[in-house]
Amino acid sequence: MRIYLMPNFTKPRTKELLQELCCRMKALGIDAACSKEDWQIMVSAGIGPVEPDPDAARCDLILSIGGDGTIIHSAWRAALAGKPVVGVNLGRLGFLAQIEPEELERFLLRLREGDYQREKRFAIQAGLPRAEDCLPFALNDIVFSKAPDQNLADFEIFCNGRPIDHYGADGVIFSTSTGSTAYALSAGGPVMDPALEAILMVPICPHSIAIRPMVFSGEKTISLRSQKTLQAVADGARRTTVPPGVTAVIGRSPLEPEFISFGEHEFFEILAAKIKQRS
């Protein structure tokens, strides 16, 4: 078995955990690989054995080490490679992580034996007239917001080409079910079962008490247009600018990330425990 490691070195415990992880993997006969950049950091820190490999598709699965942001980034890489991803939680909440650091040995054994399930997750994309401006993948959300020098943005919203709303707001969040516990939740959206293939639209500070979140089927195509410049950000990382009058089209991404699940906890059990950590 070969596992591709995707660590977040900004987390203070990452190097310590990687050293333990690589040693345990070697003892279990599991090979480790990572990008050349991560390999250089690991070698300089005396972490291994691990080999550099630019192609995650040559591994059986991707192991993400960090918080939810790291797992989201890893999920995009995993979807491109056609491999499942599982996360070791070094973040605060870790809604997406299946493994806590103290459980490494037990879950590595289960990974080696294939004792897990693969769960596909629905992802979205934002299409724009210029291909280089498109945002092809978001596991959590794509956020359209007013430019920094604007007080308010206007939004025209269409579903399958038919107008459904027109209002002023600071922005609009288009979230997947997986992302419903992220920014969308903070903006007043509902918590959704991540198994649902749906697009959640949550306005950010709308200038009307009548404007509320809406949930669309994942098969729908949602279009958005503004007469002002908008900033669009996918999963808090990849970003682009939407010029005035340009239509952005939000819908299902052709990339389908797969997550490894060990079936030990239901989503709403995890949610209850993590939400308590927030309070």
N, C-alpha and C positions, 0 to 999 in steps of 0.2 A: 504494500500500500504506500501511496505517496501523497503527502498533504502539502498544499501551498499555503504559506504563512503570510498574512497581511497585518503587520503590527502598526500601532500608532505610538511612535516614540516620544510624543509630547506627554504621554501619561507617565507619571513618576515610577510606576511599578513594572513597566513593560519589559525592560532589559532583565530584571530579576526573574520575571515569570517566563520569559523566553528561554533563559538558561535551564530552568527546571523542565520546561516543555520539551526542549530538544533532547535532554538527557532521558526523559521518560519515553519519548518516541523511539530513540535508539534502542533502549532496553526492550521495547515491544516489537522491534523489527519494522518500524514505520519510517520511511524516508521523508526528509523535510526539504522544501525548496522555497525560494522567495525571489523577489525582483533583485536585480544587480545592485540597486541603490540600498535596499534594506540589507542585502548580504554584506555590503561594505561596512555598514554600521555594526552589524552583528559580529563580523570578523574582528573589527577593531576593539570590540568590547569582550572578545574571547568567548562568544556565544556560538555553539554548534553542537553536533555537526549539521550543516545545512549547505545546499548548493544553489548557486545563482541560476535562474531560469526565467527568461522573459515571457514564456508561454504557460499560463496557468492551465490551459487545456490538457497539458501532459500529466496533470495530477488528477487524483480521484475526487478531491474536494478542496474547498478553500476554508481555512481557519482564520477568522478575523479576531484580532486581539486589541481591545479598546472599548470605547463606548458605542452608543447607538449610531453616532455619526460615522465612526469607522466601519461599522457593520453595513451601513447604507452604501458607503463607497465600495466596500468589498462585494456587495450584492450586485452592483453594476458590473464590476469586473467578472464576477461569477456568471452572470447572465450572458455576457459576451463570449465567455469560454464554454458555456453550456454545462457548468458544473454547479453542484449545490454548495451552499455556504452555511457555516455555523459560527457563532460568536462566543468568545470568552469575555466576560464582562469585567472591564477595568474602569467603567464609567460610574456615574451616580445612580441612575435608575436602571438602564439596561432592559428596556421593554423587549428588545429583539434578541438579546443574548440568551442562550440555552445553558451555558456552562459558567459556573462561578469558579474562581481560581483554585479554591480548596478541593474542587471536584475533578481536577484534571485527569488523574489516573483512571478513575472509574469510567469517564466518558471517552477517553482515548481507547480503552478496551472495547467499548460498545461501537465506536467508529471502526475499529479494526475488524470487528466481527460482523459489521453491517447491520447492527441491531438498532435501527432507527428508521424513521419515515421521512419522505421527501414531500414538502408542501410547496406548491406553486403560489406565488403572490402576484397580484394584479399591480401593474405599473402604468404610469401615464406619460404622455409626451406633449410638447407644445410645438406645433408647426407654424412657421413664419415664411413669408414669400422668399426670403434669401436663405438658402440651405445652411449657410454658415451661422445664421442666427438661431436656428432651431435648437430646441432642448429635447433630445431624443429619449430621455429616460429620467423618471423620478419615482422612487419607491415611496417616499413620504408625500411630497407636495411640490407644486409649482405656484409661486406667489407673484402676483402682479401688483405693483405698488406705485404710488406717485413718485415723481422725481424729487430729489432733495430740495429743490428751489420752489416747489409747488405747495400750495396750501391744501389743495383738494384735486382729485381726479374724477372725471366722469367715466362711467362704464356702461356700454351697451352689451347686453348678453343675449346670445341666441342659442337655441338647442335644435340641432338638425336643420339649421337655416331659418328657423322661425323665431321671431323676437319674443323673449320672455321677461326681460327686465331692463330698466335704464335708471341708474341712480348715481349719486355722488358718494365717494368714500375715500378712505386712505388707501385702500387696496382690496384685492380679492384673493382668497386662498382656494386653490383647486387641490383637493387632497384625495389620496387613496384611502381605503379602509385601514390599511397598515398605518398610514400617517394620521389617522383620526385622533390618536393620543398625543400628537405633537403640537405644532403651531395651531392647527384647526381647533383643538380642544381649548387652548388658551384664549382663542378668539370667540368662544361660545358655541362651537360645533359639538355634535353628539359623538359618543364613543361607538365605534362600529366593529363588528366581528371582522377580523382581518381576512377571513375566508371569503367575504363578499367581494364580488367584482362590481365596484361602484365608484362613481366620482362624486365627492362631496364638495359643494361650493359654499364657502363661508366668507361673507363680506367683513372687511376690517373697518370698524368705526363708521358705518354708513350714516348718512345724514337723514335718516328716516327711521322711526321706530317700527315701521311696517316691513322693513327688509329683514329677512331671516335666512338662515342656512337652508340649502336645498340639496337633496340627494338624487343623482341621476344614475340610470343603468350604465354599466361599463361599456355597453355597445353604442351609447349616444355620443355625438360629437358636439362639443360646446365651443362656441365662438365668442370672442371678446374683442371689443374695439373701443378706443378712446380718442378724443380729439386732442389729448395731451400726451406728452412723452411718458412712457411707462418703463419701469425696471422690472424684469422678469428673472426670478431665481429658482432653480430646481434643486431641491434638497439642501438648500442653504449654501450651495457651493458653486454650481455652474450657473452663470448669469449672462444676460443679454439685454439690449435696449430695444424697446418697441416704439418706433416713431409714431407721431400723431396720425390717426386715420388708418393705420395698418391693422389688419385683422389677425389675431392669433387663434389658432385652432387647437383645442385641447381634447385628447381622446386616448384610447388604449395605446400603449407602447408595444411595438412588435417584440420587445425583449421581455421574457418572463423569468424573473429570478426564482430560484428554488431554495428554500430554507430546510435545513435538517432539523427534525423535531424528535425528541426522545420520548414524547408522549407522557411525561411525568406530571405535567401541570397544564390545565386548561388556560386559555388566554385570560378569561375573566378572574381566575384565581391569581394569576400573575399581576393583572391590572390592580386588583384590590390591594395586594401587598405593596406594589410600587407606588400607588397613589398615597398610601399611608406614609411612605418615606418622604413625600413632597410636603406633607403638612407639618 
